[in-house]
Amino acid sequence: MTTRIATVPATPLLIPEVAAGAAAEFHDVRGAALQRVRWAAGSDNRVIILAADPGVRSVVELPASSSLDLSALGLPTSSDAATRDSSGTRPVVSAMVGTWLAAAVEVEIASIWAVPADPAQALAHPTPDLGQGDVGVVLIADGSATRTPKAPGSFVEGALEFDDRLIDAVSAVDVDYFLDPARVDDVERFGVQGLGAWAVAARFARTQTGEWSGEVDLAADPLGVQYLVAGWRQGP
């Protein structure tokens, strides 16, 4: 069972070919994310991806695919990942990001799960099987999208304070914060897509014996979205 849970951003701008002229701006975020994915993989070199996806209403496993379809991002098809919903028609961008990161550090993906942004919807279903052996978990999740007037959700009063509290909760592995029903209101107010994935991880952590510790490697908002790279570890 996993003892390592990594958080990395959901933005496709982590992929240099997508970022294009902004690639340098995301250099540090990309590098930190790659290191955390490699860390999460452990001795078995495998990860389970929990991809924040506002397009789903329950936790669903994405079907296996023979190729990583990046055409929705303007890139050619690559290899070995699942990136579309069960209909095969809607690309799950966060899954594309996760599979690209895993491929970049030569990490095997055991499974990919799309997780609702709404934590109440995410927690209404059983926690995905997080595997046997030394498999790790990678959360593809972001904080608010309303930090500045140029952010995707424009500026919303209270977003900066929300993100400060979120970062503290990630660092402290504060499962009570992520499982608090009040988080449902934060999703719509601040445009947060990662709270469902964090809630699933927090519920899993609560069921395990032993203490968890957290560490935030990087917190940045180059586009008015709160990006985090962090890790939770059980045990010493």
N, C-alpha and C positions, 0 to 999 in steps of 0.2 A: 504494500500500500504506500502511496506517496507520502513523503515527508518534506517535499519542496513544492512551493506554489509561487510562480513568478507572475508579475504583472508587467505588461508591455503595452504601448499605445496601439490604437486601432487605425491610425491614419495611413493610407496607402502612400503617403509621401515618405515613408521609411524606405520605400523601394526606389533606388536612385533613378531608374529609367522613368518612373512616374513623376518624381520630384523635379527632374530636369534642372532648370535654373535655380531651384530652391534646394538642390541636393546638399550643398555645403551647409546651408542653414540647419539641416537635420542631421548633420554628421555625428554630433555628440549623442543625440537621442538614439539614432540607429545603432551606434556602437554599443551603448549601454544595453539596448534591447537584445542585441545579438549575444552579448555576454550572459544576460539573464536566461535566455533560452538554453544556451549551452549548459549553464549551471543547473537548470531545472531537469535536464535530461538524465543526470546521474550516471551511475555505472552501466545501466541498461541502454543508455543513449536513446531513450524513448520519452515522448511527452503526449499528454492528452490536452487538447486545446478546447478551452471554453471561450467561444467567440461572442461578444456582445452583439446582438442583432435586433434592432428595433422593429424588424419586419416579422418577427415570430411572437406568438402568444403563449408558447410553452417551450420547455427545454426539449430540443429535438436533435437526434444524431444526423449529421449530414451524410448522404450516401457516398460510398466510395466512388472514385473516378479514376480513369486512367491518365488524366492530365490535369494540370493546374491551369484553369482557363482564366487568363488575365485580359481577355479581349475587351471586357467592360472598362478596363483601365487604359485601353489603347495599346496594350502590349501583346506580343505573340504568345501562343500556348507554350507552357513548360511541362513539368512532369510530376506525377505521383502525389495527388492530393484531391480532397473533396472540397469544392468551393461553391456549390449551388444548393438551393433548397431541394426538397423532395420532388418538386415538379420538374426540376432540372432547368428552370427558366430564369429564376431570379438569382443574380450573383450575390453572395454574402461577402461583402468587401473585407470585413474583419477576418474572415477565414482565409481570404487571399493573403492578407498581411501575415497571419500566423504561419501559413504554409511556406511563404517566401522566406520568413525568418528561419524556420526550421531547416529548409533546404540550404540556406546560406551557411549554416554551421554544421551541415550533414547530420542532422538529428532526425530520427524516425518518428513519424506521427502514429500513435496507437489508435486514436479516434479523434473526431472533431464534433463538438456539440455547439449548436446555436442556442444562445441564451437570451431571453427577453430583456429589454432595458428595465422594465417594471419588475422590481424585486418580488412583489406579491405574486405575480404570474410565474416567476422563476421558482419560487418556493412552493407553489401549489402542486408541484410534481416531484417525484423522487429524485434524489441526487444522482447524477450519472455515476456509473460504476467507474471509480477512479483507479481500478486496475490492481494487479498483483505485481510483486517484484519491485524494482527500484524505478518505476515510472514516475515522471514528474508531471506537474500541471502548469499550463501557461494560460493566464487570463489575458484576453485581448480586450482592453477596457480603458475608457477615458473618463475624466471628470467632467466639469461643466463645459458647455460650449457657448458661454455668454459672458466672457470676461472683459471684452472690449467692444467698442462700437463696430469693429470690423469682423467680429467673431460670427460664426454661422448663425447663431441665435441673437445677434446684436448684444448690447450690454444690458444686463439685468442686475439691479441693485441686490447685493447680498451674495453674488456669485463668488467673489474673492474670498469672503469669509467661509462660504460653504467649502471651497476647495482647500482652504487652510485646515479646516476640521477633517476633511476627507484624508488629507495627507497624514495628519496626526493619527487617524484611525488605521490607515494602512501600516504606518510605522509600528504602531502598538499592537497590531492584530486584534483590534477592538471588535470582537464578534458581536457584542451587544449593539454597537452602532450600526453595523450592516444589517442586522436582523430587526432593527427597530421599524415598526410600521410607518413611522414618519418619513422614511426614505422614499416611499412611494410618491409623496408630494414633490420631492426634489427632482424627480425625473423630468416632469413637465416644466417645472419652474425654471430650472437651470439647463435643460437640454442634456442631461447626463445619460449616457448610454451604458455605462459600466456597472451600475449598482446591482443589476440582476446577477451578473457574473460574480461580483464580490459577495453577494448574499449566498449564492450556492457554495462558494469556497468557505465562507464563514460557517455555514451550517455543517459542512464536512469537518472543519477544524474543531468545532464544538463536540462532535461525536467521538473524537480521537482522544485516547489517554495521552498524557504528557503535555508539556508546555510548548507553545509556539512563540517564536520571536520574529520580529519584522525589521526590515531595513529598506529605506528609500534611497535608491542610487541617484535618481534624477527627477526633478519636477520642473517642467518648462511649459510655456504657452506661446510659442512663436506665431500662432494664428488665432489667438484668443480662445483656444481650447486647452484645457488642463491635461497635459500628458504626464504620465508617471511611468517610471521603471523601478520596480521594487521586487523584494522577495520575502516570502514567509517560510520559515523552517521549523520543523518539529524536532525537539531534542537539542543536545549540545552542538 
